[in-house]
């Protein structure tokens, strides 16, 4: 399998922009960017949650600490394709991602069928098992897809920009190998720009964003899908307290 980074600690800034702003931004800074390993792809995810959607309901409240559990693959995997089982946490504005790479079929069976992978029991797998135990009945909640263009700065690959569009989801048939059929959940003219970095913005990037009137905003793809599901399916309103627990090292 390819050599992928399994742990991250970085800042992530999100922006909701138009296609026109995207084109202008790439015209300004594109010469500094290189497409990443996936370049242009369809990102395929299964998000996991409790039956009462405890993780996403808590996340929407914007607590100091929040976390998500998901399977991520690219371009409609088969059972042998690479996939990541990921815990994504955010604490005091810093995003921590810890993930394990395994065949998609194994990842699906692990989290959807409770068949533990026949692989070395790494620290990250133990953390995933602990999260599942902590929340109890964790199950597939939504299959979520979007088209992504991803770049990194040629002078520092820790600085990454991703442009996500055509966000769609479904809340049944969670197998990612079945394609990306689902309800469209974002306007065709909107793009979710995410800038991911370990340090401060370089001046050239800040200046380009300012010149185009691009300012940070808040957008959760899973959160937006949940709210759409809530509206269409009339999911019950449940007020949950913030979750406070110590992050696993």
N, C-alpha and C positions, 0 to 999 in steps of 0.2 A: 504494500500500500504506500501511497505517497506520504511525504514527511510534512505533516500539518502541525501547527501550533495548537496545543491542547488547553492552555490556560492564558487568560488575558486579565489585565487590570488597566483600565483606560477610561477616558472621558468620551462620552458620545453626545453630540449635539444634533438635534433634529430640526428640520425646516420643511414646511409645506410650501412648495413653489409651483409655478406654472411651467409648462413645456417651453414657453418662450424664455423664461428666466433660466431654465436649464441650458438651452442653446447658447444664450449670451454668456453664461458663466463658463461653459466649456470653451467658448471662443476666447475668453480672457485668460484662462489658466490651463487649458488643455495641453499646451506644450510642456508643462511641468509634470504631467501625469502619465502613468503607464497602466494599461489594463492589468488587473490581477489574474490569478491562476484560472478563475472561472470566467473572467471578462463579462460577456453578456450571457445571462442564463435565466432560467426560471427557478426561483427558490421555493422549495416545497417543504412545508412544516406540518407536524402534528403537535398541537399544544395539549398538555394534560392538566387536569384540574379535578377538584372534588365534585360530587354531584350537585352541590349548591354553588359551584364556581367561586370557591373561597379565595383562590389565588388571584384571579383577575378582579374580583370585587375589591379585595384589599389593595391591589395595585392602583385601581382607579381613584382610590382615596388619597393617593400620593403620599404614602408614609415615608419615613426616613429610610426604611429598609423594605425591599420587596424582592420577590424571586419568581421565576418561571421555569417550567420543565418542558422540554420539547425534543422531538426528533427533527433533524434537518437533513435534507438531501437536495440534490440539484438535478434538474432536467428529467423528472419522472423516472425514478429508479426502478430497477428490477431487484430481485432478492439478493443478488450478488453485488449490487452497486454500493459504493461508499456512502455511509450516512453517519451523522453525528448524533449522539445522545448528549444533550446539553442542559446544564443548569445555568441560568442567567440571573445574576443578582445585581441589585443596585443599592448602594448604601452611601448616603451623603454625597450624591452626585457622581460617584465613581462606579463604573460598571465592571463587574467581575464575571467572567465566563469560564466555566470549566466543562470540558467535554471529552467524550470517548469516541474513537472512530471504530466502526464495525460494519459488517455487511448490513444493508437495509433490512433484509429478512430477519436477521438476528435482532436488530434494534426493535423492529415491529413486534416480534414475539416476546421480547423482554418486557416492554412497557404495555403492550396491548393484551398479551396472553399470559403474562407473568412467568415466562420461561427464562430463567436467568442465563445469561450468555456463558458459553463454555470457553472462558478466557481467563487470563490472570485477573484476580480480584484486586484491581488497582485502588488507590486512595480515592480517585474520582468516582469509581463505581460504588465504593462504600458510601460516599456522600450522596449519590443518587438513591441508593437503597435507604439511607437514613431519611432523606426528604420524603420518599414514598411512605415510609413508616410513620413519620411525624404527622403527615396530613391524613393518613388513613386510606380511604377508598379513592385513590387517584386513578383516573380513567381518561381515555381520549375525549377531548371537549370540542375541538374544531380542527379541521384540515384547512390550512391557509397557504395561499400561493401569491406570488408576485413576480413580475419581470424586473430583473436587476441589471444595471450596468455598474461595474465596480472598478475603482482605480486606486493606485497608491502613488504617493509623491516620489519622484525618481531619486530624490536626495535622502529620503527617509521613509522606508516602507511602513513604519508604524503609523504614519498619517494616511488614512484611507478615506475615500469618498464613495458613497454608494447612492445610486439614483433608482428608486423603486416606483413602479407604476403598475396599473391594472391589478390592483389588489382584489382578490376574490377568495371566498371561503365556502365551505360546506360543513354541516354539522351532522352528517351521516356518511357511511362508507369512508372510513378514515384511511384506507389503504392508499398511499401516495402513488403506487404503481398504476392506479386506475385513471390517472390523468388529473387535470386541473378544473374539471367542471365545478362551478359554484357560483354563488351570488356575487356580482360585482359590488365592491364596497367602498369605492373611491371614484370621484369624478375622473373621466378620461383625460381631462386637462391638468390634473394634479399630479405632482411628483413628490415623493417623500425623499428628501436629501438627508443623509446621515453623514456626519463628519466624525471620524473616530481617531483619537490621538492620545498620546501619553503625556503631552506637555502643552504649552501654550500654542495658540494659532500663530503661524508665520505671518508676517506683515502683508505679504502679497495676497494671501488668502483672505484675511480680514478686510483688506482694501477692496478686493473684488466683490465680496459679499455686500459691503456697505454701498458700493457704487450702484448695485442692482437692487437695493432695498430689500435684501434677503436677511430676515431676522429669525432667531431661534423661536421655535414653537413646541408644543407638546402634542405628540401623536403616537398612539399605541395601535399597531395593526390588530393584535388580538383584542385589545380593549374596544376598538371600533367594531370588530366583528361581534363581540359579545353584546354591545349595545344595540346593534342591528338585530341580533337574535332575540334580545330582550323585547324589542319593539314588535317584531313579527310574531314571536311565539308567546308573548306576554309572560315571560319568566317572572317569578315572584321577586319582589323587592325585599332584600334581606340586608339589614344594617349590621355590618361586621366591625368589630374593633380592629384597630391596627394590630398587626402581628409584631411582637417583639421577641426575638430570639437571637442568640449569638451565631454569627456566621461561622461555618466550618472552615478551619484554616486550610 
